[in-house]
Amino acid sequence: MTTTPAPAATKSPAPPPRSVLLDPAFLRLWAGTTASGLATWALPFVLGLAVLHRDLGAAGLGLVLAARTAGFLAAVTVGGVLADRHSRRAVVLWSALAAAAAAPLLAAGLGRSLVLMTFAAALAGAGQGACRPAFQALTAETVEPARRQQANAAMTMAVRGSTLAGPTLTALLAAFLDVRTLLFGIGALWLVAALAPGKGGVVATAAEASPGTDAAASQAASGTAAAAPEKASGTPAPDAVSPSAAAAGSVAVPSPRTGFRAEFLDGIREARRHPWFLAGLAALVAVIALGYSATSVALPLISRDRYDTEWVLAAAMTAYTVGALVGALVIARLRPRSQGWAAFAGLGAYGVAPLSLMLPVHPAVIVAAYAVAGVGIELFNVPWFTATQREVAPDKLARVSSLDFLVSYGLAPVGLALIAPAIGRFGVTPVLAMCAAACFLVPAAAALVPTARHFARTAPVEERAG
């Protein structure tokens, strides 16, 4: 007598991951990032109001803003090392508190002591710089890998929204409040940035293992997806398994006795392990130091001389920010098969901005070009941040991220200082043509670097249907 074997039970499809916007821990982190973004973008506008009210001179404004930039650049690398050595949450707390403490010092020095204002601006910049890589690493600790691209898109939307809302809200409040009160308001925003984020939980999943890691290491890394508390030593437990650490079954935690210089150089060595990351930094240098700097100098001149109106300047900058918001919305859902190539194509799209300024076109063409550039920049940024959080060893993530921010923020003033004399020497059109060519060609060359196609050392494994 034969028996009919029971049919094998079919596996039900895995439920889609819950939206990151429903995660209270991420929402707290997002609120802190948004508050820091509003405070960052509101400060130059408030100091500009101080110039209008004759509480601060134009030369003093330049000195104060330069001090803030110097403080940022000096602290961003220090913050990266500290965020890898200690709790990322603690670094966010103390750096944001430092920026909050700078606000009353700025108010006290306003109209009385330029030296005090310069010191306070440097302190504010240092707080801003130190918290940037810590926020980046804390995102990786708070959000599991499957939802990080959506989380990074939400973060960049907060930053872009701040560029629109910060000056606008400040202008509205300026009708009712004086400059000193507005400075105290900026300090309050930094307090929110310090206190809102919670402790980052560590998520260990098989998906966290880098592409190409062998199956045994991936299975050992998967275990459970439960969040683990930070270690008593203050060093966060790793939230990812790097390719080298996966085979060993553990992630090396840097010794607290290691010197600062040695730990920073260790972060540089980690960055060099990823050719796609170095290629991305080179492409960012071209777009920021050449493309962005050239358009920042040329757009006001062209708006004034060619079109005889300030409307083109305001509309183009607004279109860029709105385009970036649209790009973040798109990339929150979009998953290109070759995400590295798609990201470099988005970065290269910034070249349409200087290209549009070269020709006597209708102003609407310039506005549309800036909107395209804004969309493209976020099609690069979000996968770039997500890949960094996925591929870089967790105990070196903040240091590698600090290199990214150092290039992004540090080279913009250098480009501005060089582009203006170049325009005076060669003219606007040749300089714009050179910068547009660099924006197109350098990202294209970066896309040819090994590992650049997927922003990973090996191609990702295709997920099974169902």
N, C-alpha and C positions, 0 to 999 in steps of 0.2 A: 504494500500500500504506500503510495507516494503522498507526500504532503506538499502543499503549495507554500513556498516560503513567504513569510509576511513581507509586504512591500517595505522597502527602507523608508524610514521617516525622512521627509524632505525638510531641509533646514529653512526656517523662516528667515527672510531677509533682515539684516541688521537694521534697526531703526536709525533714521538720520540723526546726526548729532544735534543736540539742543543748541539753539542760537546762543552765541556768546553774550548777547545783549540781555539774556535772562539769568546770567550768572552774577550773583551779588558781589563776589570777590572781584570780578573784572569791572563791574560798574563802579566800585569804589576806586579802583586804579584809574579808570577812565575819567572819573570826576577830578582826581588829583592832577592828571595830565592836562585836562581842560583848564583847570584853574591856573596851572603854571603857564600854559600858553597864553591865556588872557593877560596875566600879569606881565609876561615878556613883551607882548605886542603893545600893551597900553603904556608902558614906561616911556618910550621915545615920544609918544604923542603928548603925554602929560608934560614932559620936559620942554617940548615945543610950545605948549601953552605958557610955560614959565617965561619963555623968550618973548612971547607976545605981550605978557604982562610986565615985562621989563624986570623980572626977578632974576633973570639969567641972560647973559650975553650970548651972541652967536658963537664966539670963540670958546666960551665956557661950555656951551652945549656940545661942541665938537670934542672938547677935552673929556667931558663926562661920559659921552657915548664911547669914545675910544677906550676909556678906563674900563667900562663894562665889557667891551670886546676882549681886552687884555685879560681881565679876570676870568672870562669864560675859557679862553684858550689855555690859560695856566692851570685851570682846575679840571678840565675835561679828562685829561690823562690821569691826574691824581684820582679823580672820582672813579675811573675805570678800574684802577688797581684796588682801591678801597672796596668797591662793590664786589670784586672777586675774592678779596681777603676776608671781608666781614659780611654781615647781613645786608642784602640789597635794600630791604625795608629801612634799616637804620641809616643807610647812606642817603636815601631819599628824605628821611625825616630831618637829619641834621643839615643837609645842604639846603633844603627848602626853608628851614628855620633861619639859616644864615641870610638867605635872600629876603625873608620877612623882616629880619632885624635891620636890613639896609634901608627899608622904606622910611622909618622915623628919622634915621640919620640924614637921609636926603631932605626930608621936610625941615629938619633943624638947620641944615646948612643953606637952605634956599634963601638967597638974598643976603646972606651973612658970611658964609665961608665956602669959597670954591674948593679949598683943600678938603674940607669935610665931605662935600658932595662927591668929589673925585674918589675919595676912599670908599664912600658908601656905594658908588656905582661899581667899583671894582669888586666889592663884597657881593653885590647883587649878581654880577656876572659870574663870580666864582660859584655861588650857590646854584645858578642856572646850569653852569657847565658840569658841576659834579653830579647833579641829579639826572642828566640826560642818559648816560650809559646805564645808570642804575635802574631807571624806568624801563629801558630796553630789556635788561636782564630780568627784571621783575615780571615783565609781561610773559616771558618764557616760563617763569616759575608758576604763574597764576593760571595760564591757559594751556590745555593739552594740545598736542600737535595738530590734531584734525581741525581745530578751530582757530589756529593762530593767524591764518591769512585774513579771516574775517575780523579778528581782534586788531591786527595791525591796520586794516582798512578803517576801523572805527577810531583808532588812535590818530591816524593821519587826518581823518575828517575833523577831529577835535582841533588839531593844529591849524588846518586850513580855515575852519570856522572861526577860530580865534583871530586870524588875520583880518577877517571881515568884521566880527563883532567887537573886538577889542577897541580899535579906534572909534567905531560908531557909538558904542556905549559910553566911551569916555567923553566924546563930543556932547552927547546928550546930558551927561551928568555935569559937565563943565558949565552948563547954563545955570546950575543951581548950587554948585559946590566950588570952593576955591582950590588952588593947586595943591596946597598942603593936605587938604582933606582927601583929595584924589590919591595922593601918594600913600596916605594911610590905608586907603582902600586897596591899593596894590599889595601892601603888606598883608592885608587880610586874605587876599587871594593866595598868597604864598603859604599862609597858615593852613588853608584848606588843602593845598598841595602836599603839605607836610603830614597832615593828620588823617586825610581821607583814605589813602591806600592801606590795605591790610597786609598781613604776612603772606608771602607767596607760598602756596603749596607746591610740592614737587610731584609731577606726574611721570611715571615710568611706564611706557607702553612699547609694544613691539614696533609701532609706527615711528617711534622716536629714533630707532636705530638708523644709522645712515644707510642710504642705498648701497647695496653690494655687501653689507655685513652678512656673514654666513647665517644659515637658518638656526643653528644651535645657539649662537649668541643672541639672535633676535628673540628666540623663545625664552631664553633665560632673562632677557631684559624686560619681557612683557609682563609676566607675573600678574599682578593686579594693577589697576589704575587708581589706586587709592592715594590720597594726598598724604605726604609725610611731613611732620614738623621739622623745623630747622634744628640743627645740631646745637648742643649746649655751648660749643666753642664759638658760636656766632657765624660760622661758615655755612651757607646754605647747602643742603644736599643737592647733588647734581640732578637736573631734570632731563638729561638726555644722555645717550651713550655715543661717544665719538667713535669713529672707525677704529682707532688704535686701542681705545679703552674697552670696546665691546669684546674683543678677543680675550682680554685679560679678565673680564667680568667685573671690572670696577673702574672708577674714575679717580685719577690722582688729585688730591686736594693740596694746594700749595701750602707749604709750611708757613706759619705766621712769622717765623724768624727770618724768612727770606727777605733780602733787601728790596727796596722799592724799585731801583734800577733793574735788578735781575728779574723781578716780576713783570715789569713793563716790557723788557726785551723778550720775555717768554710769551707775552701776548703778541708781539710782532712775529715771532717764530710760528705761532699758531696761525696767524693771518697768512703767512707765506706758504703754509701747507695747502691753501686753497687758491689755485690759480684764478678761478672765476672771481674771487673776492678782490685780488690785486687788479685784475682787468677792470672790474667795476669801479674801483677807486680811480684808476687812470681815466676812465670815461667821465667820471664825476668831475675830475680836475678840468677836463676840457670844457665841459658844459657850464660849470660854475665860474671858473676863473676867466673863461673867454666869452661864452655865449651869454650867460646871465649878467656878467659885468658890462659887456658891450651894450646890451639892451637897456640896462639900468641907466647908463650915461646917455645913450643915443635917443631913447624914447622921449624924454622931456625936451631935448633940443628939436627933434622932428615935430613933436606936437606943437611947439611954439613957432618954429620957423616955416614949416611947410603948411601946416593947417591953421595956424594963428588962433589956436584955442587950447585950453587945458582939458577939454572934454576927451580928446583922444587918449591922453595920458591916464586919466581916471578910468575910462571905459576899458582900456587894454588891461590895466592891472586888476580890475574887478573881474574881467573875463578870465584871466589867468587863474584866479582863486576859485571861481565858479567851475572852471574846467577841471581843476584839481579835485574838487568835491565830487564831480561826476565821475572822474577816473577812479576815485576811491570806491564809489558805489559799484562801479562795473567790476573792478578787480576783487571785490569782496565775494562775488559769485563766480567769476571767470577762473577756470583752471586750464591754461594753455598746456598742450602736450610738451612743448619746448619752452618752458617758462623763462629761461635765461635769454633766449633769442627774442622772445616777445618783449621782455623787459628792456633789453638794449634798443629794440626798435622804438619803444616808447620814449626812452631817454633821448635818442637821436631826433625825435620829433620836435625837440626844443629848437632845432635849427630853423624851423619855419618862422620863428619870431624875428631873429635878425634878418632873415631873407625878406620878410614883408616890409621891413623898414628901409630896404635899399631902393625900392621902386616907388614912383609917384602914384600909388594906388588909392582907391577910395578908403576912407577911414574904417569902414566896416570890414575890409579885408584884414587890416591890422588887428582889429578886435577879434576876428575869427581865428587868426593865426595864434594869438595869445591863448585863446580858449583851447586850441589843439595842443599847444605846448603844455598847458596845465593838465590836460587829460593824460598826456604822455608821461609827464614826470611822476604821476602816481602809479601809472602802469609799471613803472620801474621801482618806485620806492617800496611798495607793499610786498611784492615778491622778494625784493632784496632783503628787507628786514626779516621776512619769514624764513628765507634760506639761511641767513646768518644764525638765527635762533635754532635752526634744525641741524646745521652742519658743523658749527663751531663747538669745540669741547665746552661743556657747561661751566666748568670752573675758570674758563678764560673768556667767556662771552662778553662780559662788561669791558674788558680791556680791548678786545677786537672792535666792539662797538664804539669805544672812545676814539679809535683811529678813524672810523667812519665820520664821526662828528667833527673831529679835528680837521679833516680834509674839507668837509662840507662848509663849516663855518670859518675856518682859518684862511682859506684861499680866496674867499670873496673880497675881503679888503685889499689883498694883494692885486687881484685882477682889476678892481676899481682904480687903484693907484696907477696901474700901467696903461689901462685902456684910454683914460682921458688924455694923457700926453700923446698917445698914438693917434687919436682922432685929430688932435691939433696939428700933428706933423704930417699925416698922410690923408686926412679927410675922413668923413663918416663912411662913405660907401665902400672904399677898399677895406677898412677895418671890419665893417659888418660882413663883407663877403668872406674874409678870412675866418671870422668867428663862426659864420654859418657853415662853412666847409668843415671846420673842426668838429662842430656839433654833429654833423652827419657822418664823418669818416671815422672819428675815434671810437664811438660806440660800435660801429660796424666792424672795425678791427678787433675790438675787445670781444665781440661775439665769436670770433674765430679761435680764441684761446681754448685749449683743452679744458673740459669741465664747464665751460660757459653755457653750453646749450641748455643744461638743466639746473644750473646753479648747484651742482652736486658733483662729487668725485666720480660717481657712476650713475648710469641712467636709472630712474625709478622703476620699481617692479610694478607692472600693470595690476590693478586690483581686479579680483574676480567679480564677475557680474553676479549680483544677488548675494 
